[in-house]
Amino acid sequence: MTNIQPTPDVQVADAVKGNWVDTIAPAATRPYLRLSRADRPIGTWLLLLPCWWGLTLAMVHDQTVTWHDAWIAIGCAAGAWLMRGAGCTWNDISDRNIDGQVERTRSRPIPSGQVSVRGAVIWMCAQALIAFGILLTFHINAILLGILALLPVAVYPFAKRFTWWPQVFLGLAFNWGALLAWTAHTGTLGAPAVALYLAGIAWTLFYDTIYAHQDTEDDALIGVKSTARLFGTNTAPWLRRFLMATVGLMGIAVIFSALPNASVLAMVLALAGPWAMGWHMAWQLRGLDIEDPAKCLQLFRANRDTGMIPLVFFCLALLV
């Protein structure tokens, strides 16, 4: 009789300890949920928050709030979870040979043998198709933008092979929701949404450079590029530049969103969002130690709160 070896149930090294995937999810689903990073929810937040920024600033822009906006917010949340999962699955398929050589990533489902490449491709397509179904409920221009978003998503896993700035490509993909949600509400893509998108890219350069400092030694050994390796000990001044770009560009987005119809008080409240966000990013800089991977991961995860700060102020601006 042939002995059938069970698929190993390996927890991912940088997963949140005691997360629901490793503790209560059915065993058969765990490898696929790990592929989707369901055990590491920070990525979903970082993808979702620019969507909600774009939606709330669009409502500030035209002073219109409808029930359809509630669906846009819910649809963006579901779509962010699904497309983050699909994108991470694609990333792991593309990086399966690299991940096995990096201490932090060798426990991921594909290099650890939990999921086959074929199974990962099927899982990726399933997530993307469900997300596409949600996208079809939005304005046609938002649908077209959503389809176009596949381009930076497809390119990102390969960026670290040919550029020292792969974080730019991550920013292009992760902040696309600012453009999409604005357009889903207004029906057209506006200049404030573009400024907001650029602010999000600067923010991504900030937090993902911190994140990349966890892997600089392994990345150097296998020849993978990143802004963390490029900046090295000069990281802090670069992060300050990204902080200023984030705050400045988001401030421009707020001003041009609020100028047509919002009150002065609404504009002031909305402008407090990037200002407070900047202080939270400055707090991260004060605590940064690029030689401490655990600290880098902690600060990276703190960016959920960083992104929530302007959202709270944008919502307050809608109430006045």
C-alpha positions as CSV (number, residue, x, y, z in Angstrom):
1,M,0.0,0.0,0.0
2,T,1.3,3.5,-0.9
3,N,1.6,5.9,2.0
4,I,0.0,9.2,1.2
5,Q,1.9,12.1,2.8
6,P,-0.4,14.8,4.3
7,T,0.0,18.3,3.1
8,P,2.0,20.1,5.9
9,D,0.2,22.7,7.9
10,V,2.9,25.4,8.2
11,Q,2.2,28.7,9.8
12,V,3.8,31.6,8.0
13,A,6.7,33.2,9.8
14,D,5.4,36.8,9.8
15,A,1.7,36.1,10.3
16,V,-0.1,37.7,13.2
17,K,0.2,35.4,16.2
18,G,-3.0,33.6,17.1
19,N,-4.8,34.8,13.9
20,W,-8.1,33.2,12.9
21,V,-6.6,31.3,9.9
22,D,-4.2,29.3,12.1
23,T,-6.7,28.8,14.9
24,I,-10.3,28.4,13.7
25,A,-10.3,28.2,9.9
26,P,-10.9,24.6,8.6
27,A,-7.6,22.9,8.0
28,A,-8.2,22.4,4.3
29,T,-8.7,26.1,3.7
30,R,-5.7,27.4,5.6
31,P,-3.0,27.1,2.8
32,Y,-5.2,29.1,0.4
33,L,-6.1,31.7,3.0
34,R,-2.4,32.0,3.8
35,L,-1.8,32.6,0.1
36,S,-4.3,35.4,0.3
37,R,-2.5,36.8,3.4
38,A,-5.7,36.4,5.4
39,D,-3.5,35.7,8.4
40,R,-1.8,39.1,7.8
41,P,-4.7,41.6,7.4
42,I,-2.5,44.8,7.2
43,G,-2.2,44.5,3.5
44,T,-6.0,44.6,3.0
45,W,-6.2,47.7,5.0
46,L,-3.4,49.4,3.0
47,L,-5.2,48.5,-0.2
48,L,-8.7,49.6,1.1
49,L,-7.9,52.9,2.8
50,P,-7.0,54.8,-0.4
51,C,-10.4,53.6,-1.8
52,W,-12.2,55.1,1.2
53,W,-10.1,58.3,0.9
54,G,-11.1,58.7,-2.7
55,L,-14.8,58.0,-1.9
56,T,-15.0,60.4,1.0
57,L,-13.2,63.2,-0.8
58,A,-15.4,62.8,-3.8
59,M,-18.4,63.3,-1.5
60,V,-16.8,66.3,0.0
61,H,-16.2,67.6,-3.6
62,D,-19.8,67.5,-4.7
63,Q,-21.5,67.5,-1.3
64,T,-23.6,64.5,-2.3
65,V,-24.1,61.3,-0.3
66,T,-26.3,58.5,-1.5
67,W,-27.1,55.0,-0.6
68,H,-25.0,53.9,-3.6
69,D,-22.0,55.4,-1.8
70,A,-22.6,52.9,1.0
71,W,-22.5,50.1,-1.6
72,I,-19.3,51.6,-3.1
73,A,-17.7,51.5,0.4
74,I,-18.8,47.9,1.0
75,G,-17.8,46.8,-2.5
76,C,-14.4,48.4,-2.1
77,A,-13.9,46.5,1.2
78,A,-14.9,43.2,-0.4
79,G,-12.9,43.9,-3.5
80,A,-9.8,44.9,-1.5
81,W,-9.9,41.6,0.4
82,L,-10.3,39.6,-2.8
83,M,-7.9,41.5,-5.0
84,R,-5.3,41.7,-2.3
85,G,-5.6,37.9,-2.1
86,A,-5.4,37.5,-5.8
87,G,-2.4,39.8,-6.1
88,C,-0.6,38.1,-3.2
89,T,-1.3,34.7,-4.8
90,W,0.2,36.0,-8.1
91,N,3.1,37.4,-6.2
92,D,3.8,34.1,-4.5
93,I,3.5,32.2,-7.8
94,S,6.0,34.6,-9.4
95,D,8.4,34.5,-6.4
96,R,8.1,30.9,-5.5
97,N,11.8,30.3,-6.3
98,I,13.0,33.4,-4.5
99,D,10.7,32.9,-1.4
100,G,12.4,29.6,-0.7
101,Q,15.7,31.3,-0.3
102,V,14.5,34.0,2.2
103,E,14.2,33.2,5.9
104,R,11.0,35.2,6.4
105,T,9.2,33.9,3.3
106,R,10.3,30.2,3.0
107,S,7.3,29.2,5.1
108,R,4.8,30.6,2.6
109,P,2.3,28.1,1.1
110,I,4.0,27.4,-2.2
111,P,7.7,27.1,-1.2
112,S,6.7,25.1,1.9
113,G,4.7,22.6,-0.2
114,Q,1.2,23.5,1.2
115,V,-0.2,24.5,-2.2
116,S,0.8,23.5,-5.8
117,V,1.3,26.1,-8.5
118,R,-1.7,24.8,-10.3
119,G,-3.9,25.1,-7.2
120,A,-2.6,28.6,-6.6
121,V,-3.5,29.7,-10.2
122,I,-7.0,28.3,-9.7
123,W,-7.4,30.1,-6.4
124,M,-6.1,33.4,-7.9
125,C,-8.6,33.3,-10.8
126,A,-11.5,32.5,-8.4
127,Q,-10.7,35.5,-6.3
128,A,-10.3,37.8,-9.3
129,L,-13.5,36.7,-10.9
130,I,-15.6,37.4,-7.8
131,A,-13.9,40.8,-7.4
132,F,-14.7,41.5,-11.1
133,G,-18.4,40.7,-10.4
134,I,-18.4,43.4,-7.7
135,L,-16.6,45.9,-10.0
136,L,-19.4,45.5,-12.6
137,T,-21.8,47.1,-10.2
138,F,-19.9,50.4,-10.4
139,H,-19.9,53.2,-13.0
140,I,-18.6,52.2,-16.4
141,N,-15.6,54.5,-16.1
142,A,-14.7,52.9,-12.7
143,I,-15.0,49.5,-14.3
144,L,-12.5,50.5,-17.0
145,L,-10.1,51.8,-14.3
146,G,-10.5,48.6,-12.4
147,I,-9.5,46.6,-15.5
148,L,-6.5,48.9,-16.1
149,A,-5.4,48.3,-12.5
150,L,-4.4,44.7,-13.5
151,L,-1.3,46.1,-15.3
152,P,0.6,47.4,-12.2
153,V,-0.5,44.3,-10.3
154,A,0.9,42.0,-13.0
155,V,4.2,43.9,-13.2
156,Y,4.9,44.4,-9.4
157,P,6.3,40.9,-8.6
158,F,9.0,41.3,-11.3
159,A,9.9,44.9,-10.4
160,K,12.5,44.0,-7.8
161,R,14.4,42.1,-10.5
162,F,15.0,45.1,-12.7
163,T,14.7,48.3,-10.6
164,W,15.9,49.5,-7.2
165,W,12.4,51.1,-6.8
166,P,10.0,48.2,-6.7
167,Q,8.1,50.1,-4.0
168,V,6.9,52.5,-6.7
169,F,5.2,49.7,-8.6
170,L,3.6,48.5,-5.3
171,G,2.4,52.1,-4.8
172,L,0.9,52.3,-8.3
173,A,-1.1,49.1,-7.6
174,F,-2.0,49.6,-4.0
175,N,-3.4,53.1,-4.3
176,W,-5.4,52.6,-7.5
177,G,-8.5,52.5,-5.4
178,A,-8.3,56.3,-4.8
179,L,-8.9,56.8,-8.5
180,L,-11.5,54.0,-8.8
181,A,-13.6,55.0,-5.8
182,W,-13.6,58.7,-6.8
183,T,-14.8,57.8,-10.3
184,A,-17.3,55.3,-8.9
185,H,-19.0,58.2,-7.1
186,T,-18.6,61.0,-9.6
187,G,-18.5,59.2,-12.8
188,T,-15.4,60.9,-14.0
189,L,-11.7,61.0,-12.9
190,G,-10.8,64.3,-11.4
191,A,-7.5,66.1,-10.7
192,P,-8.0,65.8,-6.8
193,A,-8.1,62.0,-7.2
194,V,-4.8,62.0,-9.1
195,A,-3.2,64.1,-6.4
196,L,-4.6,61.8,-3.8
197,Y,-3.2,58.8,-5.7
198,L,0.2,60.4,-5.8
199,A,0.0,61.0,-2.1
200,G,-0.8,57.3,-1.6
201,I,2.2,56.3,-3.7
202,A,4.5,58.4,-1.5
203,W,3.0,56.8,1.6
204,T,3.6,53.4,0.1
205,L,7.3,54.3,-0.4
206,F,7.4,55.2,3.2
207,Y,5.9,52.1,4.8
208,D,7.2,49.6,2.3
209,T,10.7,50.8,2.7
210,I,10.4,50.2,6.4
211,Y,8.9,46.7,5.6
212,A,11.7,45.9,3.2
213,H,14.4,46.4,5.8
214,Q,13.4,43.1,7.3
215,D,15.0,41.3,4.3
216,T,18.0,43.3,3.3
217,E,20.6,40.7,4.1
218,D,18.7,37.9,2.2
219,D,17.9,40.2,-0.6
220,A,21.5,41.1,-1.1
221,L,22.5,37.4,-1.2
222,I,20.0,36.6,-3.9
223,G,20.3,39.8,-5.8
224,V,16.8,41.2,-5.2
225,K,16.5,45.0,-5.3
226,S,14.6,47.3,-3.0
227,T,14.5,50.9,-1.7
228,A,15.7,49.6,1.7
229,R,18.9,48.3,0.1
230,L,19.3,51.4,-2.1
231,F,19.0,53.8,0.8
232,G,20.7,51.7,3.5
233,T,21.8,53.9,6.4
234,N,20.5,56.9,4.6
235,T,16.9,55.6,4.9
236,A,15.6,58.2,7.5
237,P,16.2,61.3,5.3
238,W,14.4,59.5,2.4
239,L,11.5,58.6,4.6
240,R,11.2,62.2,5.7
241,R,11.0,63.2,2.0
242,F,8.2,60.6,1.5
243,L,6.4,61.9,4.6
244,M,6.5,65.5,3.2
245,A,5.3,64.4,-0.2
246,T,2.4,62.4,1.3
247,V,1.2,65.3,3.4
248,G,1.7,67.9,0.7
249,L,0.0,66.0,-2.1
250,M,-2.9,64.9,0.1
251,G,-3.3,68.6,1.2
252,I,-3.5,69.6,-2.5
253,A,-6.1,66.9,-3.0
254,V,-8.2,68.1,-0.1
255,I,-8.0,71.8,-1.2
256,F,-9.1,71.1,-4.7
257,S,-11.8,68.6,-3.5
258,A,-13.3,71.1,-1.1
259,L,-13.0,74.4,-3.0
260,P,-16.1,74.1,-5.2
261,N,-18.8,73.4,-2.6
262,A,-17.5,72.7,0.9
263,S,-17.6,75.2,3.7
264,V,-14.4,76.7,5.2
265,L,-14.9,74.6,8.3
266,A,-15.2,71.4,6.2
267,M,-12.0,72.3,4.4
268,V,-10.2,73.0,7.7
269,L,-11.3,69.6,9.1
270,A,-10.3,67.8,5.9
271,L,-6.9,69.4,5.9
272,A,-6.4,68.3,9.5
273,G,-6.3,64.8,8.1
274,P,-3.0,64.9,6.2
275,W,-1.5,67.1,9.0
276,A,-2.3,64.5,11.6
277,M,-1.3,61.7,9.3
278,G,2.1,63.4,9.0
279,W,2.6,63.4,12.7
280,H,1.9,59.7,12.9
281,M,4.5,59.1,10.2
282,A,6.9,61.2,12.2
283,W,6.3,59.1,15.3
284,Q,7.2,56.0,13.2
285,L,10.4,57.7,12.1
286,R,11.4,58.5,15.7
287,G,11.0,54.8,16.6
288,L,12.6,53.3,13.5
289,D,15.6,51.0,13.9
290,I,16.5,49.5,10.5
291,E,18.7,46.9,12.2
292,D,15.7,45.5,14.1
293,P,13.4,43.4,11.9
294,A,10.7,43.0,14.6
295,K,10.5,46.8,15.0
296,C,10.3,47.3,11.3
297,L,7.4,44.9,11.1
298,Q,5.7,46.6,14.1
299,L,6.0,50.0,12.5
300,F,4.8,48.7,9.1
301,R,1.7,47.3,10.7
302,A,1.1,50.7,12.5
303,N,0.3,52.1,9.0
304,R,-3.3,50.9,9.3
305,D,-3.8,53.6,11.9
306,T,-1.8,56.1,9.8
307,G,-4.2,55.6,6.9
308,M,-7.3,55.7,9.1
309,I,-6.4,59.2,10.5
310,P,-7.2,61.2,7.3
311,L,-10.3,59.1,6.7
312,V,-11.7,60.1,10.1
313,F,-11.2,63.8,9.3
314,F,-12.6,63.4,5.8
315,C,-15.8,61.9,7.3
316,L,-16.0,64.7,9.9
317,A,-15.8,67.2,7.0
318,L,-18.8,65.6,5.4
319,L,-20.9,66.2,8.6
320,V,-20.4,70.0,8.8
